[in-house]
């Protein structure tokens, strides 16, 4: 009975407007050449930053320059309208899932479980 309720909950989440919207936004974002290019630039900047950290100290001129480049690549990606829409949809779904989690587990305490095991 409990197992079936969990399966039903999962299906309800998957058919929710928040989940469907997130999938739609994700598809738009993943199929956009500009977003793909910006994501690639973030990957390159991230790899370069990792390499710099292998050879230079944090706070060095080289590290600061690479971090700066990574920051602006990530900023450009995050500011793209499709990415902003996706992140907003993700946030809505995340809040919904947190609320469900709170409803399901707020009264369950690990301390209670420990106490029962100690008996």
N, C-alpha and C positions, 0 to 999 in steps of 0.2 A: 504494500500500500504506500509506504513512504517512498520507495524506489520509483513507483509510478508517478507520484506527486512531483518528484524531482525531475523526471523526464518531461512531464507536462510543463513545469516551470521553465525548463530549458527551451522547449518548443515555443512557449509564450514569449520568452525573451527574443528568440530568433525571428518571431513574427511581429515584434514591436516596431513601432515607427522609428524609434531611436536606432535600433539595430539596422533596419532596412536603409535608413538614411545614411548611416555610416558606411555601409557597403556601397551605396551609390556614389557617395563622395569619394571613397577610396578608388573606385573604378575610374571616375573622371580624372582624378589626380594621377593615377598610374598610367593612363593613356595620353597624357599631355606631354608633348615633346619638351616644352619649356621647363616643366617640373622635373622631368627626367634629367635634363641637362643640369639644372640647379642641384639636384640630388647627387649627380655625378661629381660636380664641382665640390660639394661638401665631402664626398668620399676621398677625393684627391687631396683636399686640404687637410683632412683628418689623417690620412696616411703620411703626408709630409710632416705634419706636426708630431706624429709618433716617431718618425725617423729623426727629427730634430732632437727630441727628448733623449734619444739614445746616444747622442753625441755632444749635446750642450746642456749646461745647467739650466734649471728653471730660473727665470729672471734674466737670462742672458739676452743680448740683443736678438740673436737668431730665434730663440724661443718666443720672445715677445712678438716678433715679426710673423712667425708661423701661427701663433695663437690669434693674432689680429686678422690674418687671412682667413683662418677657420671661422672666426666669429662673424665676419662679413659674409662668408659663403653661406653659413647657417642662417643668418639674418635674412639674406635674400630669398632663401628657400621658404623660411617661415612666413615671410610677408607676401608670398604669392597668394592671390585670392583663392585658388583651389585648395591650397594647403591650409589656409586659414579656415576655410569652410570645413575641411576634413577634421581639423583639430577641434573646432567648436562642436561638431557632431560627436567626436570621440569623447569630449568632456561631458556631453549630455548623457551618453550611454554609461560612462564611468560613474557618474553620480547616481544613475538609476541602479546600477549593480551594487554600489556601496549601500544604498538604501535597502536593497533586498538582503544583502549580507547582514546589515544591522538587524533587520526584522528576524532573520533566521537564527542568528547567533548571539544577540545581545544578552540574552538571559543564560547563556551557557558559559560557565567559567571553568578554566582548566584547574583552578584551585578546588572546585567541587569534585572534579574527576579524581584529583589526587587524594582528597579526603576519603572518597569512597573506596579507592584502592587500598588505603592504609587500614581500613577496618578489618 
